[in-house]
Amino acid sequence: MLKDAVVVGGGTGALRAAAVLSSRGRKVTLIFQHAMPDLASIPEDRGVWVQEPVGSTLGEARSVPWRRGVLAGGRQLGLPLGVPGLLRLIPAAQLPKAGAAWGRTRGAVELARLIGGGHEQRTYARWLGGRFGEPIYERLHAPYATRRFGSTDELSCNVARLVHGVARPHTAWAPAAGHPEMARALRAGLTVREGVGAVRLSPGVVECGSDSFEGELFVDLRPVDVVAALGVPASDALARDAALLGALHQLQVRVRVDNDGVARFEELHALDAPFFRVTRPAGLPGEDSGTLIAHYSCSESDPLWRATDSELLASTAKAMNDAGLSGAQADGVVVRHPYALPAWQSVHLSRYRRYLLEMELRGIVPVGRLGTHSLADAAEESAYLFAVTGEERPSLRACHREHLEPPVLDPEERVPLRRFVER
């Protein structure tokens, strides 16, 4: 007999987990710490879907066009970049130096392929600098990664590999129905409790104030929050590991624009703006053509996080106009996602694997980007969910390694710069 399941979280990862469990025939209780999200406005790695033949985990889904580009120097350059686009990204005065450094790194890559050797690449900077040279890294990748992921000093090379080195499909998949209809469709096998926070997590039980829910536990929460809620206190070593698996805040600032022609692409990765990405969600359910969304990530001490909504709207509209997206107006909404983006440091994998082994012993399954501390896209995350919800599953560590954080062994040393970014 299939066990009941309890999913605890506040984002799309928790909702995906509940949908997969429900499709498995489980009786599921979904405990949302906040109100359920408007999925159509969350383009985080393009969609809420899984690959065929499994089908969508969130009801009927449909494909929408999702053209991607780079925003730099007031220009919108489509991805993949051609040679003219690449030349526009590097200032003319730096082109000779950048070209010479690129040639040296390519020569070193080819030599290592022939005779073996090479350098260990643990960090984001080392992985990219070893393929494109320092001038290109400093101009293109370092400022982008700093705004998106935080300081690059300890940023894991796995982030560079997954973001810049692995070709991805660029189609977006979105729920065919709006959020309310989708939620009703899921509730045949799903009980939803919104605005409820988990107070205590014990094997097979979640306590929320005076209420308690029984079933196998799936959590889309920061490791530090899971450890704080454990019914049996954690060891000092586990508490330290969880505390060092940090996360950044995310902001989505949605502004109105005069027309839908200011952005030629549905997704623009910004090199010279305070936000790291702009999305144009026209074509997604419930979206009109007069909206652009700026995506920020920041630490708790960042002035962005402390700014008021009106200040963020005004500064975002100005930044968009300055970047060449003319017509942006300080009229819209700000959506704040506290601790939504894991901070992928170069040593996070060893810490997370120790945490994962402890969770398996306690009968808790981490899910979602936040819970799994991973950079998975929607398809990879759903594949992991189907693996960990099977009746006979491998260890959580094996599932995580296979679907979410594969070894950093990139066979394609000659990664083309023209892709620039894939996620």
C-alpha positions in Angstrom: 0.0 0.0 0.0 1.3 3.4 -0.9 2.2 5.7 1.9 0.6 9.1 2.5 3.0 12.0 1.8 3.5 15.4 3.3 5.2 18.1 1.3 6.5 21.2 3.1 7.7 24.3 1.3 6.8 27.6 -0.4 7.8 27.4 -4.0 7.5 25.6 -7.3 9.7 22.8 -6.0 7.2 21.9 -3.4 4.3 22.1 -5.9 6.1 19.9 -8.4 6.8 17.3 -5.7 3.2 17.3 -4.6 2.0 16.9 -8.2 4.4 14.0 -8.8 3.4 12.2 -5.6 -0.3 12.8 -6.5 0.3 11.3 -9.9 1.9 8.3 -8.2 -1.4 7.6 -6.5 -0.4 9.0 -3.1 -2.6 10.9 -0.8 -0.7 14.2 -0.4 -0.9 17.1 2.0 0.9 20.2 0.7 1.9 22.7 3.4 2.7 26.1 2.0 4.4 28.6 4.3 3.0 31.4 2.1 0.2 31.7 -0.5 0.6 29.4 -3.5 2.7 31.0 -6.2 1.5 32.3 -9.5 3.4 29.8 -11.6 2.9 31.6 -14.9 5.1 34.6 -13.6 8.0 32.4 -12.6 10.2 31.7 -15.6 12.9 30.2 -13.4 14.6 28.0 -16.0 11.7 27.9 -18.3 8.8 25.9 -17.3 7.0 23.6 -14.9 7.2 20.4 -16.8 9.0 17.0 -17.3 10.1 15.5 -20.5 8.1 12.9 -22.4 7.0 10.2 -22.0 6.2 11.1 -18.4 4.2 14.2 -19.3 3.6 17.4 -17.3 3.6 17.2 -13.5 1.3 20.2 -13.3 -1.6 19.3 -15.5 -1.8 19.9 -19.2 1.1 21.9 -20.5 1.9 23.7 -23.7 5.0 24.9 -25.5 5.5 28.6 -25.9 8.3 30.4 -28.0 11.2 31.4 -25.8 13.9 33.3 -27.7 17.0 34.1 -25.7 19.6 36.8 -26.0 22.2 39.0 -24.3 21.6 42.6 -23.4 24.8 44.7 -23.5 25.8 48.2 -24.4 22.3 49.1 -25.4 22.1 46.2 -27.8 20.1 43.0 -27.8 22.1 40.2 -29.3 20.5 36.8 -30.0 21.9 33.5 -28.7 23.9 31.8 -29.9 26.1 34.7 -30.7 27.8 35.1 -34.0 31.3 36.5 -34.5 30.0 40.1 -35.0 28.0 39.8 -31.7 31.0 38.5 -29.8 33.1 41.4 -31.1 30.5 43.9 -29.9 30.7 42.5 -26.4 34.4 43.2 -26.0 35.5 46.9 -26.0 37.7 47.6 -29.0 40.7 48.6 -26.9 40.6 45.2 -25.1 40.1 43.0 -28.3 43.9 42.4 -28.9 44.5 41.4 -25.3 41.4 39.3 -25.2 42.1 37.5 -28.5 45.7 36.7 -27.4 44.5 35.3 -24.1 41.8 33.3 -25.8 44.4 31.8 -28.2 46.7 30.8 -25.3 44.0 29.1 -23.4 42.8 27.2 -26.4 46.3 26.1 -27.1 46.6 24.9 -23.5 43.3 23.0 -23.8 44.5 21.3 -27.0 47.8 20.4 -25.5 46.2 18.9 -22.5 43.9 16.8 -24.8 47.0 15.5 -26.5 49.4 14.8 -23.6 47.1 14.8 -20.6 47.5 17.0 -17.6 45.8 20.4 -17.1 44.8 22.2 -13.9 42.2 21.3 -11.3 39.2 23.5 -11.8 37.2 23.9 -8.6 35.9 27.4 -9.0 33.7 29.3 -11.5 36.6 31.6 -12.3 39.1 28.8 -12.9 36.7 26.9 -15.2 35.9 29.9 -17.4 39.4 31.5 -17.3 40.9 28.2 -18.4 38.7 28.1 -21.5 38.3 31.7 -22.6 41.2 33.6 -20.9 41.1 36.2 -18.1 40.1 39.3 -20.2 37.0 37.6 -21.6 36.1 36.2 -18.1 36.5 39.6 -16.5 34.4 41.4 -19.1 31.6 38.9 -19.6 31.3 36.3 -17.0 32.5 37.8 -13.7 30.0 40.8 -13.5 27.1 38.6 -14.7 27.8 35.8 -12.1 28.3 38.4 -9.3 24.8 39.8 -9.9 23.2 36.4 -10.3 25.1 34.1 -7.8 27.0 36.4 -5.5 30.8 36.6 -5.1 32.7 34.5 -7.6 35.7 34.0 -5.3 34.3 30.7 -4.0 31.6 30.0 -6.6 31.6 26.3 -7.7 32.9 25.3 -11.1 29.8 23.2 -11.4 27.8 26.5 -11.8 30.1 27.5 -14.7 29.7 24.1 -16.3 25.9 24.0 -16.0 25.3 27.6 -16.9 27.9 28.1 -19.7 29.0 24.7 -20.8 26.0 22.4 -21.4 23.7 23.1 -24.3 20.0 23.2 -23.3 16.7 23.3 -25.2 15.2 26.7 -25.2 11.5 26.0 -25.3 9.4 27.1 -22.4 6.6 24.9 -21.1 3.8 26.5 -19.1 0.5 25.3 -17.6 -2.1 25.5 -20.3 -4.7 26.6 -17.6 -4.2 29.5 -15.2 -3.1 28.9 -11.7 -6.6 28.5 -10.1 -7.8 25.9 -12.6 -4.5 24.0 -12.2 -4.8 24.0 -8.5 -8.3 22.6 -8.6 -7.2 19.9 -11.0 -4.5 18.7 -8.6 -6.7 18.7 -5.5 -8.4 15.5 -6.4 -5.5 13.8 -4.6 -4.1 16.7 -2.8 -4.9 18.6 0.4 -3.5 22.1 0.4 -2.8 24.1 3.5 -1.6 27.7 2.8 0.0 30.1 5.1 1.1 27.4 7.5 4.7 27.0 8.7 6.2 23.7 9.9 7.2 23.9 13.6 8.6 20.4 14.0 9.7 17.6 11.7 9.9 14.1 13.0 10.0 10.8 11.1 6.6 10.5 9.4 5.1 13.5 11.1 4.9 17.3 10.5 3.7 19.4 13.4 2.2 22.9 12.7 1.1 24.4 15.9 -1.9 22.5 17.1 -2.2 20.5 13.8 -0.1 17.5 12.8 0.1 15.6 9.5 1.4 12.1 8.9 3.2 10.7 5.9 6.5 10.4 4.2 8.2 13.8 4.4 9.3 15.9 1.4 10.8 19.3 2.2 11.5 22.3 -0.1 13.2 24.3 2.6 16.7 25.6 3.3 18.9 23.0 5.1 19.3 25.4 8.0 15.5 25.6 8.4 15.1 21.9 8.2 17.8 21.3 10.9 16.2 23.9 13.2 12.8 22.1 12.9 14.0 18.6 13.6 12.2 16.9 16.4 15.5 15.1 17.4 18.2 17.8 17.8 20.9 17.7 15.2 24.6 17.1 15.9 26.9 20.1 16.0 28.5 18.9 12.7 25.2 18.7 10.9 24.2 22.1 12.2 27.5 23.6 10.9 27.1 22.0 7.5 23.5 23.2 7.2 24.4 26.8 8.3 27.1 26.9 5.6 24.7 25.9 2.8 23.6 29.5 2.3 21.0 31.1 0.0 20.4 34.5 -1.6 17.2 36.4 -1.8 15.6 37.0 -5.2 13.5 39.9 -6.4 11.2 40.0 -9.4 10.4 43.6 -10.4 7.5 43.7 -12.9 7.2 47.0 -14.8 4.9 48.2 -17.5 6.2 49.1 -21.0 4.7 51.2 -23.7 4.7 48.3 -26.2 6.0 44.8 -26.6 8.7 45.9 -29.1 11.2 47.1 -26.5 12.4 43.5 -26.0 12.9 41.3 -29.0 13.5 38.2 -26.9 11.6 36.5 -24.2 14.7 36.2 -22.1 17.7 38.6 -22.0 20.8 38.0 -19.9 22.1 41.4 -18.9 25.8 42.3 -18.8 25.7 46.0 -18.0 22.6 46.4 -15.8 21.9 46.0 -12.0 19.6 43.0 -12.8 21.0 39.8 -14.2 18.1 38.9 -16.4 15.0 40.4 -18.0 12.1 38.3 -19.2 9.2 39.2 -21.4 6.4 36.8 -20.3 4.0 37.5 -23.2 2.7 34.2 -24.3 2.5 32.6 -20.9 -0.9 32.1 -19.4 -2.5 35.3 -18.0 0.3 37.5 -19.3 -0.1 40.5 -21.6 2.4 42.0 -24.0 3.1 45.1 -22.0 5.2 43.7 -19.1 8.9 43.2 -18.5 10.3 41.4 -15.4 13.7 42.3 -14.1 15.3 39.5 -12.0 17.7 40.3 -9.2 19.5 38.3 -6.6 21.0 39.8 -3.4 22.1 39.1 0.1 20.2 40.2 3.1 22.6 43.2 3.6 22.2 44.4 0.0 20.4 47.8 -0.2 18.2 46.2 -2.9 16.6 44.0 -0.4 15.8 46.9 2.0 14.5 49.2 -0.7 10.8 50.0 -0.9 8.6 48.8 -3.7 8.4 52.3 -5.2 12.2 52.7 -5.1 12.7 49.4 -6.8 10.1 50.2 -9.5 11.7 53.6 -10.2 15.3 52.3 -10.2 14.4 49.3 -12.4 12.5 51.4 -15.0 15.5 53.8 -15.2 18.0 50.9 -15.5 15.9 49.3 -18.3 15.7 52.6 -20.2 19.5 53.2 -19.7 20.2 49.6 -21.0 18.2 50.3 -24.2 14.8 48.9 -23.2 13.0 52.1 -23.8 9.5 52.7 -22.7 9.8 51.1 -19.2 7.6 52.9 -16.6 7.8 52.9 -12.8 4.4 51.1 -12.6 4.1 47.5 -11.6 4.7 45.1 -8.7 7.6 43.7 -6.8 7.7 40.1 -5.8 10.2 39.1 -3.1 11.5 35.6 -2.7 13.4 35.3 0.6 16.3 32.8 0.6 15.2 31.4 -2.8 18.6 30.9 -4.5 21.2 28.5 -3.1 24.7 29.8 -2.9 26.8 27.2 -4.7 30.3 27.5 -3.1 33.2 25.3 -4.3 32.9 23.0 -1.3 29.1 22.8 -1.0 28.8 19.3 -2.5 30.7 17.6 0.4 28.6 19.5 2.9 25.4 18.8 1.2 26.1 15.1 0.8 26.7 14.8 4.5 23.4 16.6 5.1 21.7 14.3 2.6 22.9 11.1 4.3 21.5 12.5 7.6 18.2 13.3 6.1 17.9 9.8 4.6 18.5 8.3 8.1 15.7 10.6 9.4 13.2 9.7 6.6 13.2 13.2 5.1 13.5 13.7 1.3 14.8 17.2 0.2 13.0 18.4 -3.0 13.1 21.6 -5.1 16.1 23.8 -5.8 16.2 25.1 -2.3 15.8 21.7 -0.6 18.3 19.9 -2.8 20.7 22.9 -2.9 21.0 22.4 -6.7 21.0 24.3 -9.9 18.6 21.8 -11.6 16.2 23.0 -14.3 12.6 22.0 -14.3 13.1 18.8 -16.4 16.0 17.6 -14.2 14.2 18.4 -11.0 11.1 16.4 -12.2 13.3 13.5 -13.2 14.8 13.5 -9.7 11.3 13.6 -8.2 10.2 10.5 -10.1 13.3 8.7 -9.0 12.9 9.5 -5.3 9.1 8.8 -5.3 9.4 5.3 -6.8 8.5 2.3 -4.6 12.0 1.1 -4.9 14.4 3.9 -5.2 18.2 4.2 -4.9 19.8 6.2 -2.2 19.0 10.0 -2.1 22.7 10.6 -2.7 22.6 8.5 -5.9 19.5 10.3 -7.1 21.0 13.7 -6.4 24.3 12.8 -8.2 22.6 11.3 -11.2 19.9 14.0 -11.8 20.9 17.2 -10.1 24.7 17.5 -9.5 26.5 15.2 -12.0 30.3 15.1 -11.7 32.1 18.0 -13.2 33.7 16.1 -16.0 33.0 18.1 -19.1 34.1 16.1 -22.2 33.7 19.2 -24.3 36.8 21.2 -23.3 36.3 23.5 -26.3 33.1 25.1 -25.0 31.9 27.7 -27.6 31.8 31.2 -26.2 29.0 32.1 -28.6 26.5 30.3 -26.4 27.5 32.4 -23.4 24.8 31.1 -21.2 22.5 28.1 -21.3 20.4 28.5 -18.1 
